[in-house]
Every structure is written in C-alpha cells, then in structure tokens.
Amino acid sequence: MGSETQWPEYIGRMQESEIEISADRMKGLSALLDYQKPPWPDGQVPLTGHWCAMFPYTQQSILGHDGHEKLGEFFPPIQYPRRMWVGGRVRYIHSLPIGKLITHRSTIKNIVDKQGKGGPMTFVTLCHEYLQDDVLMLQDEQDIVYRDASTASVKKPVISVSEQSEQRHDCDWSRTIVPDSTLLFRYSAVSFNSHRIHFDKDYVREEGYPGLLVHAPLTATLLVDFYQRNNPGKKIRKFDYIAQNPLFEGYPLSIYGQQLKNGKVSLWADDCEGTRSMTAELETDKEKTSE
C-alpha cells in the first residue's frame, strides 16, 4: 500500500472554531455517568468532557451515509466506507473553563495506508488543540481508521462469567456494567455524535454487527471516571488509550485498574467473553515523599 505521500495536500490541513462550553452539556455528561450532581470542580470541564463540549457542528446536508461528515470536505476522499475511532493520546495542561471562549483547532497530522489482516485500511491522525487566550489548555491526538465494508457477520458474544472472575485477581479495582441502548443514545446526544453505528440497528446490521456498538470515547470516559471514583482528588496529566475490539449494547462490560509505579495507572476493559476491548494508561502527579 501507499503511505502519507499519497495525501500531501491533506496533511497539515486545519480547521478552527470558537465556542463557550455549556454548563448544561456537562450536567448531561454527569447524569449519564449516574451522578446526582457533577463531582468535578464548579466551572471546570471534567477529564474527557471535552469530547462532549466541543465538536464540529456539521450541517445536515453534508453528512454521509454513516452519519459522519462526507469525506472530501475536511477529511480526504478515502475510498473505504467504514470508520472507527481506535485510540488517542490526551495531554491535560490546564483545566478547560465553562462559560469562557475556547478556540478548538483541529489539524490532520498524518495519513497512512496500511494492509491489515482484514484488508486495506487508511489511518488518519488528528491533532486537536484547545486554547484560551492563545494559551494551550489541552491537546488531544486521535487515531481514526477507515476500512472496506466486510461481507462477514460478527458473531454474538457469549457471556463467560469464569473468564471475568479470573481477570479480577490481577487488578486493584474492578467494575462491571451493562451498556444498554439508552446509555449509547444519551452519549450520542450529549456528544453530538451522529455515527449511525451507535443508535441505528438497521445500519448496524448493514455493517454486519450483532448489535449497537459502544462508542470508543464512551469506553475511555468510563475508564477515566472509574479511576477517579476510586482515587478522588488525583490530578491526571496524561491519558493514552487503544481500542482493540468492539463492545456491544446489552452485553456486560468489565473495567479494571491497577496502580503502577511513578504515578502511572493501567486501565483496561473486557467484553463478556473476557476479550480485551480497550487498554489505557494514565499518568497522575507523582506522590511527594518525605526525606
């Protein structure tokens, strides 16, 4: 396959917008995470909350069949119809404020064509920068993959309790939840995510999946929130995550966390069969030790 040299006119392309982050939208995220009131400091956007706070308000007339913006507008005209958000790297420099003007700058950092087990794919790396008064507050790199339509259907998962129980012994914290269609709909709504794979069952069958897919950023949000519930007050500086396998609505999702050295934490999510769905690592402020 080719490389980024195939897309030179798109690498470096940038779009920019300004918005005041709504307190109501953050209340919506808080309710989705099942808090009676937001647990984060007043006037601040929570970690991963920027995914629900600032996004492109794409016009209805330029949406593609999958619900995303048509390729060839900001994104290059990649030939593959299937799109997945497969990972990213977030750097928290300063807390984003609610009710203040924020500049959101998105840049296409890289485009690479690859050959995978399932066929050809194109990876796009986006760099999002969030600034207040020209001061960088948060940087978020996202990896998106485009692939061809598959002719094979994905099997329904089979719940394996013993597999999940065995995993729990290798972690410091664990939790199991069942992401139902209501949760997926609410996250799509609060993040203005119109990808049909998360709410349209007819479209999901068209793609060959057994049910609605859980959003990768929702899984990442659940991981970060899970850590914070077990470690209130900890300051997170970095969060890296990789989506490895899909999760489906109606099937148990188990999330785990393990404290590592030097302020680092390993987080992961498994499906009901014990298959790894997402791995992540976050970095917190290091503990001060007495001499």
N, C-alpha and C positions, 0 to 999 in steps of 0.2 A: 504494500500500500504506500501511499504518499506520506508526506509529512507536512509540517506547518508552511513549507514553501508553496503549497498549493493554495494557501489562503492569505497571501501577503497584504491584500488590500483591506482585510478584516481585522487582522491582528493590530491592536492599538486603537481600534475604533472605540469611541467613548460617547456616553450619553449622561446627562446631568439633570437633576430636578431638585426642587426645594419644597419642603413641607414642614409644618408644625405637627409633631407627633401627638395624637389624640389620647387623652386620659381614658376616654370611653373604650378605645380599642384595647388598651392594656387591661382594663377591667374585664373585657371579654376574654382575654387570654387567662386572666386569673380565675374566672369562673370555669373555663374549660379545664383548668388544672385542678378544679374542685376546691378552691379556697373560698371562704366566705367573704374575705376582703383581701386585696393584694398584699402579699407578705413582704414585698420589696420596699425600699425606702420611698416615701412620697416624692413625687416629681421626677422619678427616675425610671427609665426603661429597663426591665429585667434582662438578664442574660438570655440570648436567643429571641428576645422580644422584638428585636429589630426586624425579624422576618415577618412579623405581623404589623409593624409600624410603618415601614417604608418599602414600597414596591411600585413597579410601573403600572399606571392606570391605563392599560391598553384599551384602545377603542374597540367596541364590539365588532366593527366592520373589518378589522384586520386580525381577528382571531382565526386560527387554523382549525382543522377538523378535530384535533385533540384538545382544543380549548386554550392552547398557548398562542402567543403571537406568531403569525405566519413567518416562516423563515424567508430571508431575503430583505427583511426590514432592517433591524439592528443586527440580528444574527445572520451568518452566512447562509446561502441557499443549499444546505446539506441535503443530500438526496434521501436519507433514511428517515422514516416517519415516526419511529418510536423514540421518546425522550425520557431520560431518567436522571434525577439528581442523585449522584453517587458518593458525594463526600465533600469535605471542605476543611478550612483552617480559619479559625476566628481568633483575632487578637483584640483584647479589651484594653484600651489605653485610658479612656475616661468614660464615665457613665453618660449615656445619652439622656438629655433632659426632655421632659414632657412639656409641651407648650412653647418651645423655643424653635426658631427657624434652624433647620438642619439641611445641609447640602448632601445629597446622595449622588455619588459619582460612580458609574459602572464602566469598566474597561475590559475589552476582550484581551486577555493576557496571552493566550496560546490556543492553537487549534492543531490537533494531531490526528491523523488517520491511522488506525491500527487494525490488525487481523486478530480476532478472538476465536475462542472455541465455537461460538455460535455464529461466526461470520464476521464481515467487515463492520467496523464501528468508527465513529468520529468523536473525539473527546474535545470539549471546549472548556477552557478555564476562564472564569470571570473573576475579576477583582473589584469588589465593592468597597468604597471608602465613604465614611460618614464624617462630615466636618461641621463644626460650629465656629463661625467667625474665622474661617480658614485654619482652624486647629483640628488635626486629625483625632477623632474620638474613638473610632472603631474601624478595623479592617477585616474584611471577610472575603476569602477566596473560595469559590465554589467550583466543583467539577461536575460537568454535565456530559452525559454520553448519549449519542444518537446511534440507533441501530436499525437494521432492517426488520420488517414485520416477520414474526415467526409463524410457521404453519403448524407447530406442535402446541398442544394444550398443556398447561401446568397442572399437575395432579393436586387434588385437595389435600391439605395437611392432615396427618393423623396424630391425635393427641397422645403424647408419651410422658406420663407422669414420672416414671422412674428415671428417665433421662434428665428431666428438670431437677429432680431431687438430688441427683448425683452432683450436678453443677453447683448447687448451693454451698457445698462444703469448701469451695475454693474462693470464697469471697467474704468481705466484711459486711456487706448489706445486700439484700435481695428483695424483690417485689414482683408480683405477678398481677397483670391487669388484662382485661379483655377489651380491645379497641373495637367498639361497635360502630355501626354506620352513623349514629348520631354524633359521636366524637369526631369522626372524619369529616362529616358535613360542617360541624362548628369550626373545625380548624381551617377548612377551605374558606369558610365565610370570614373568619377573623383575619386571615392572611390574604384575602382576595385572590386565592389560588383557583383558577378555573380549569385546571387539568382534569379532564373527564374521568380519568382512571381512579379518582378518589371518591366519586359520587354517582357515576352513571353506570349502572350494571350492564346495560346493553353494550356500551362501549368496552367495558371490561371483558365481556365475552368475545367481543370482536378481536381483542388483543390476546385471547387465549388463556386468561387467568380465571381461577375458580371463585374469585370474589373481589371486592373493592380493595385496593392497595392502601396501606398505611403510608402517609407522607414521610419521606426521609427526614425533613426538618421537624416533623412532629415527634418521631422517634428520638431524634437528637435532643429536642426540647424536654422530653420525658426523662432522658438520661441526666441532663443537667439539673432539672428540678429534683430528681431522685437524690442526687448527691447533696443538693442544698438542704433537702428535708432532713438528711442525716448529719449534716455538718453546717448548721446555721451560722451565719456571720463570716464564713470563709470568703476571701476575695479571690475570684477566679481571674487569671490573666490570659490564659490560652485554652482553646478547646479545638481539638482535631478529631475528625470522625470519618469513617469509611462505611458506606452501605454495601453489604456483601450479598444479601439475599432478601427477597421480598417478604413482607408481612401482610397478612390478610385480615380483614374485618371479621369479627366473630370468633376468632381463634386466640387462645391465651398467648400473651407476650410476657416473657420473663426478663427483668432487667437486673443487673448485678453491678457491684462496685467493689474495688479493692484498693486500699491505701498503699501507695508505693513510697519510695524514698524521695527526699528533696522536694516535697510539696506536690509531687505528681500523683495522679489517681488514674487507675484503669477502670473503664466502664464498658459494658457490653450488653447486647440484647439478643436473646434467643427466641426462636419460634417454638410452637408447641411440640415439635419433634426434637428439640434440642439443637437445631441447626443455627449457627451463628448468623445473625441478621445484620448487626452493626457493631463495630468496635470503635472505641473512642478513648482519648486520653486528654485529661485536663490538667492544667498546672495552676497551683494556687501560690499565694505569698508564702514564702518559707517561714517556718516557725522560728522565733527568736529563742536562742538557748543561752542560759547563764554560763558564765565562765567558770 
